[in-house]
Amino acid sequence: MNSQISESGASHAPQHTLHLTIVNNGLSKPIAIDREATVKALLDRAIALFGNIPAPHTQSLWTEKGVELTNENETLKAAHIHNGETLLLRPGAVKGGSH
């Protein structure tokens, strides 16, 4: 009976930490972050993870399906980012700055 409780508890326990892969210019790096963190927090960590990125203020996170994560105040959970997902770090569609 104890094994059933721990088994079902472990399999249905909410995942609080997301283990993601960030890809930038063909280079992949793993990152772990709380699912309640904001898109902005993940973006900042991803930029720091890759070091000297040209024009970091223009960078955005994108899903593998080509969807840009534009709401930087949204939590990763609300943005439907799931454990094991790969995100792309590349220039954003609207962040280039307009003159």
RATAUR-V536031 format. One record per residue. N is the residue number from 0. NEAR is the number of other C-alpha atoms within 10 Angstrom. Layout:
# RATAUR-V536031
n->N near->NEAR
n->N near->NEAR
This chain:
# RATAUR-V536031
n->0 near->6
n->1 near->6
n->2 near->8
n->3 near->9
n->4 near->9
n->5 near->11
n->6 near->12
n->7 near->10
n->8 near->11
n->9 near->11
n->10 near->9
n->11 near->9
n->12 near->9
n->13 near->8
n->14 near->13
n->15 near->12
n->16 near->14
n->17 near->20
n->18 near->18
n->19 near->18
n->20 near->18
n->21 near->25
n->22 near->20
n->23 near->16
n->24 near->9
n->25 near->9
n->26 near->10
n->27 near->15
n->28 near->14
n->29 near->13
n->30 near->15
n->31 near->14
n->32 near->17
n->33 near->16
n->34 near->22
n->35 near->14
n->36 near->17
n->37 near->20
n->38 near->24
n->39 near->19
n->40 near->16
n->41 near->21
n->42 near->19
n->43 near->15
n->44 near->15
n->45 near->24
n->46 near->20
n->47 near->12
n->48 near->14
n->49 near->16
n->50 near->10
n->51 near->9
n->52 near->14
n->53 near->9
n->54 near->9
n->55 near->16
n->56 near->14
n->57 near->15
n->58 near->22
n->59 near->25
n->60 near->26
n->61 near->20
n->62 near->15
n->63 near->12
n->64 near->8
n->65 near->10
n->66 near->11
n->67 near->19
n->68 near->19
n->69 near->17
n->70 near->11
n->71 near->16
n->72 near->13
n->73 near->17
n->74 near->19
n->75 near->22
n->76 near->17
n->77 near->13
n->78 near->16
n->79 near->10
n->80 near->18
n->81 near->15
n->82 near->17
n->83 near->13
n->84 near->13
n->85 near->19
n->86 near->24
n->87 near->24
n->88 near->23
n->89 near->18
n->90 near->18
n->91 near->16
n->92 near->12
n->93 near->12
n->94 near->12
n->95 near->12
n->96 near->8
n->97 near->5
n->98 near->3
